[in-house]
């Protein structure tokens, strides 16, 4: 098969970027031809507020470029990972106009929640679930604590729900778990078109010995990953169990401060995949404090 992969890279690399790379590699390793169309959120820094809002709702450049690419390469299917914000839902229109079926991986809850997390003020929030217009998210400025930016996302979601962009323009959705599949069905996506497929690792690292005697956290240093919970738990932990934290993100400085005053905590920053696997093999346990 000839597969067109589409992905909008984040400014801070994360799991979605890795899945995009790994799935492309997996397809090619099985003899498929992979075409990649990407954008990067670094481009937002060169745009004004209104331009970025407009492109979030509908990016004409994306539609033109994808339509041209599809006509030249004739893919059998277009598989989208992240389209927010610069690829935009105009990607689906480009594929539909050329008769190319679309698969969309649902990496987060962006189609149902402006923040994509179902999280507000440190607790679960589903106030926008099932609403045509995500006005509670705008009221609270759920996307980066920014009401205008949240309003642009809520407008994008409302416009494309009314247009039937996802219900008519996507032939198959991929959820990462049964829990998320149920949420998307609850949010209005057609159940018969949502498959469940977990993420995977490119190589099998094999079990480690676990002799390092430390606990390990690996992930983005953000509130939804439970960093506050983790650090608070370690402050109350009577034992001298060492904790190693790997990753980067908006709460990196908080982790550095905790490591500076608690000798049990080591902040290792961002590490290569091979180093992460080595640490996992040595760790006594992996801590997943996600909220």
Secondary structure, DSSP 8 states (H G I E B T S, - for coil): -EEEEEEEE-SS--HHHHHHHHHHHHHHHTT-EEEEEEEEGGGGGGS-HHHHHHHHH--HHHHHHHHHHHHHH--SEEEES--TTTT-THHHHHHHHTT-EEEEEE-SSTTT-TTSSSEETTEE--TTTT-SS-HHHHHHTTTTT-HHHHHHHHHHHHHHHHHTHHHHH-SEEEESSHHHHHHHHHTT--GGGEEE-----SS--------S-EEEEES--SGGGTHHHHHHHHHT--S--EEEEE--STTHHHHHHHHHH-TTEEEEES--HHHHHHHHHH-SEE-----
